[in-house]
Amino acid sequence: MKKTGILNQPISSVIAGMGHKDTLVVADAGLPIPSGTERIDLALTEGLPPFLDTLRAVLTEMEVERATVAEEMLEVSPAIYDAVKDLLGDVPIETVPHENLKARSRSARAVIRTGEFTPYANVILVAGVVF
């Protein structure tokens, strides 16, 4: 049994298998997940697990070189955007229209679906390298 870090086997496996420039999406409960993209469904009930807690856990194990969020997040859910910025620190964040973010999610290695009900609480993480 794993002692620390992410205990969820599919999330741990996806992160361990990622290479430079691969993408992983942490999503709210409503983001459409394309049929060809791996879905890691954590959603239990409204709000569980929260988007930010899930993102925080992913960031403990994944090297991220940049991220993308929907530009609508800044206006509709500014508290989520501020929290994402805080969690990512110096990682650059690109904003794109939500429709563009949904299109980009098709090429992600996986989408982690949370129970978050806050609009536009989605982020695409681009894998960096640790060396």
Rosetta blueprint (number, residue, H / E / L):
1 M L
2 K L
3 K L
4 T L
5 G L
6 I L
7 L L
8 N L
9 Q H
10 P H
11 I H
12 S H
13 S H
14 V H
15 I H
16 A H
17 G H
18 M L
19 G L
20 H L
21 K L
22 D L
23 T E
24 L E
25 V E
26 V E
27 A E
28 D L
29 A L
30 G L
31 L L
32 P L
33 I L
34 P L
35 S L
36 G L
37 T L
38 E E
39 R E
40 I E
41 D E
42 L L
43 A L
44 L L
45 T E
46 E L
47 G L
48 L E
49 P L
50 P L
51 F H
52 L H
53 D H
54 T H
55 L H
56 R H
57 A H
58 V H
59 L H
60 T L
61 E L
62 M L
63 E L
64 V E
65 E E
66 R E
67 A E
68 T E
69 V E
70 A E
71 E H
72 E H
73 M H
74 L H
75 E H
76 V H
77 S L
78 P H
79 A H
80 I H
81 Y H
82 D H
83 A H
84 V H
85 K H
86 D H
87 L H
88 L H
89 G L
90 D L
91 V L
92 P L
93 I E
94 E E
95 T E
96 V E
97 P L
98 H H
99 E H
100 N H
101 L H
102 K H
103 A H
104 R H
105 S H
106 R L
107 S L
108 A L
109 R L
110 A E
111 V E
112 I E
113 R E
114 T L
115 G L
116 E L
117 F L
118 T L
119 P L
120 Y L
121 A L
122 N L
123 V E
124 I E
125 L E
126 V E
127 A E
128 G L
129 V L
130 V L
131 F L
